[in-house]
Amino acid sequence: MLAMPARSPIRERIPHPPVESLELTTILRTLGDPLRLEIVRALADGERPCGELAEELGVPTSTGSYHLKLLREAGVTRTRASGTARYISLRRDDLEARFPGLLDVLLAG
């Protein structure tokens, strides 16, 4: 019987756009959807688990994941993997560096 080689842990790399490539038009278009703007406001207090956000917003996990993907690809949020869980946070420092005051305006609603 052959022994199976030990599996090395696979580190999932979740792609995020670099700060210098963030575009205001892309961010504003992404945030034009009321649910995505609500997600941003829900993240104002800090990092949250993906499933918790979907539950709080009253949407299926798949719908929440879709909207979170769009926010991440636009550069608004950062997704961190921990095991099978995904944690979402705002890219506050990156957004402030690129577009000073934008988050203040978005969170003022």
SULUR-V784478 format. One record per helix or strand of 3 or more residues. SS is the DSSP state (alpha for helix, beta for strand). FROM is the first residue (numbers start at 0). LEN is the number of residues. Records with the same first field share a line. If there is no record, write none. Layout:
SS = FROM-LEN, FROM-LEN
This chain:
alpha = 18-3, 23-7, 33-9, 49-8, 60-14, 91-7, 101-6
beta = 76-6, 84-6
